[in-house]
């Protein structure tokens, strides 16, 4: 059991270092990068993102969210667009340039991660997915 906890700590430390490298590479602070990662993940799942979703995900105020969105919009990383079905709402989307930059900078790491997974059977990876999902639940308590 203790070995699993040590492995989780080592993995989260590696993730922290990787995100630090990405922040430096992209010239962003931690909150900006976290918002970008959230947009990438939600986009991959086909989910629309409203400013309120970002505020909730990052646990920041509406005022801080507005400043974050203005900063990322000004830097060309995102756009605020009308919601496709709710005329009163806006959605937040990555620009094509921001998406390409994110994948260009993260792509090599993704290839290495896929390579690390290639030695495992599907059933083994399903156990890892279950474990990580339960760790996520324990950390954020959704």
FENWOLIN-V314656 format. One line per field, one symbol per residue. ss: DSSP state (a for helix, b for strand, c for the rest). phi: phi as a letter, one per 30 degrees, with the letter a starting at -180 (. if undefined). psi: psi as a letter, one per 40 degrees, with the letter a starting at -180 (. if undefined). A space follows every 50 residues. Layout:
ss->???
phi->???
psi->???
//
This chain:
ss->caaaaaaaaaaaaaaaaaaaaaaaaacccaaaaaaaaaaaaaaacccccc aaaaaaaacccaaaaaaaaaaaaacccbbbbbcccccccbbbbbcaaaaa aaaaaaaaaaaaaaaaaccccaaaaaaaaaaaaaaaaaaacc
phi->.ddddddddddddddeddddddeddcibdddddddddddddddddicdbc edddeddchbdddddedddddddddicbbcbdddbcddcbbcbddedddd dddddceddddddddddddcdedddddddddddddeeddchd
psi->dddddddddddddddddddddddddefiidddddddddddddddefiihi dddddddefiidddddddddddddeediihiihdehdeiiihiiiddddd dddddeddddddddddedeiiddddddddddddddddddef.
//
